[in-house]
Amino acid sequence: MNVKPLLEIRHLSHTYETKRRRVEALRDINLEVRAGEFMSLVGPSGCGKTTLLRIINGLTPHSEGSVVLDGVELRGVSRDMGFVFQDINLLPWRSVVRNVEIGLEARGLGARERRRQALNALRLVGLEEEAEAPPYTLSGGMQQRVGVARALAVEPKVLLMDEPFGHLDNFTRESLQIEISKLCTELGMTVVFVTHDVDEAIFLSDRIALFHSSPGRLARIIDVDLPRPRWQFNVRAHPLAIRLRELIVSELDVRRGLAI
Amino acid sequence: MAAIVAFLGAWQLSGLFLNPIFLSTPLAILRAFLEIVADGTLVRAFLGSLEEMVLGLAAATLLGFGLGILMGRSRLAQRTFEPFVNFFNATPTIALLPLMEIWFGTDIRARVAFIVIICVWTLVINALSGVRNVSRGYADVGIAFGLDPFARTWKIFVPAAMPYLIAGMRVALAQATVGMVLGGQEVGESGLGGLTERYGSFFETDHLIAAIISSTALALLLFGMLRICQYRLFPWITATAAERR
């Protein structure tokens, strides 16, 4: 395994003020993500995992510490990352392929080159046929595949996914998990994936970063040494997966009412 | 449909009892209508008014949306212009008609300027609230994928605000119609407004009502065109309306 981290989060803290109080969202987070690794951030709601993902991308400015990609400290929004939103957020006034093109427009590519890369990205998620369709005519699962294509189209060094399957039904979620797992393995993509679904995290991840809340802090990092490819066997029934699940659930201490 | 026929029938019968100067009757109005169509009076007035409406609305849309979008995207612009917008929006703009005459003379320029001044504030306010109400998620897409603020305005905020912009145009269109009639009555007696003024002062009620109905028809024509534009250019507004609700 590649030891050199692609993405480093160093002493990152984030506090923000509301009208009534100061909120400490994240306290002294230190995290390294290796190239080609699939890392999940897991924790109870309000543990700051989504905030951390937004900070990594530059969507939310942070108070202290640094995010370093490939040895360079990031300032503002990174051009080397693709973001997949929980709410998908496809623009309804654009066709599917024009949605996928949006990040390429910001990168100053010509129309022809944009179209070519966008269609490539759509092919990766199996939606090339839907290129000209308005996004609202697609099912939720297909819409999120467009969301993934939009993020992949910019050829990111890191793919950031914020509970991307959170709003989907169980069947769609499971098939998308398999698809994402295949796709990221194929592309050797480095992924930071936020979820509160422990099984999802075990199925997808190489490592899982567990977070505690109030303030959001990193509890521990767990290696998921399950064999790959994982869609070829029942991961949930695998003895190691069961042990990991126990470990994670007890670490997050569900019994004290901190829902995962 | 039956209700309309019954209404027209009752109206026609009322002519047996009422002085025609007071209300006239549907058949008399139809006769008057055909007469002023045939001699070209109505067509000329209709086209003149249509021209003023199109010019006035186009200018008001450009100015109003431009200012509203600027205010929606820039705190500084909002703080600078908001007091003026609120002031003029609260001013009964009808009172500004004489001022338009003083500034622009007693011809089409004053009438178009009056149409602009009567409906532009609605457009500013709608554009401003449209831009301000763009969902955080759409705004995030623009930021996360690296669009600069200008590109975000054009590619995210303006299209996302489109339902507000179109709602604003619908209100502005009604206001502009009032402005068109009033301008025609008061400034150089022209267009459909001028016809209502002339027929009114000669107590030609049948012609007067024909001119009023023509003004309504002009507004409906523009409403229809606006609706067609919306369906053609922005089909997603209707298609996603249920979702947004």
Boltz contact constraints between the chains, C-beta under 6 A:
constraints:
  - contact:
      token1: [A, 57]
      token2: [B, 144]
      max_distance: 6.0
  - contact:
      token1: [A, 59]
      token2: [B, 143]
      max_distance: 6.0
  - contact:
      token1: [A, 59]
      token2: [B, 144]
      max_distance: 6.0
  - contact:
      token1: [A, 77]
      token2: [B, 143]
      max_distance: 6.0
  - contact:
      token1: [A, 77]
      token2: [B, 146]
      max_distance: 6.0
  - contact:
      token1: [A, 79]
      token2: [B, 146]
      max_distance: 6.0
  - contact:
      token1: [A, 83]
      token2: [B, 144]
      max_distance: 6.0
  - contact:
      token1: [A, 87]
      token2: [B, 137]
      max_distance: 6.0
  - contact:
      token1: [A, 89]
      token2: [B, 137]
      max_distance: 6.0
  - contact:
      token1: [A, 89]
      token2: [B, 141]
      max_distance: 6.0
  - contact:
      token1: [A, 92]
      token2: [B, 236]
      max_distance: 6.0
  - contact:
      token1: [A, 92]
      token2: [B, 240]
      max_distance: 6.0
  - contact:
      token1: [A, 93]
      token2: [B, 159]
      max_distance: 6.0
  - contact:
      token1: [A, 93]
      token2: [B, 236]
      max_distance: 6.0
  - contact:
      token1: [A, 102]
      token2: [B, 145]
      max_distance: 6.0
  - contact:
      token1: [A, 103]
      token2: [B, 145]
      max_distance: 6.0
  - contact:
      token1: [A, 106]
      token2: [B, 145]
      max_distance: 6.0
  - contact:
      token1: [A, 106]
      token2: [B, 146]
      max_distance: 6.0
  - contact:
      token1: [A, 106]
      token2: [B, 147]
      max_distance: 6.0
  - contact:
      token1: [A, 136]
      token2: [B, 239]
      max_distance: 6.0
  - contact:
      token1: [A, 136]
      token2: [B, 240]
      max_distance: 6.0
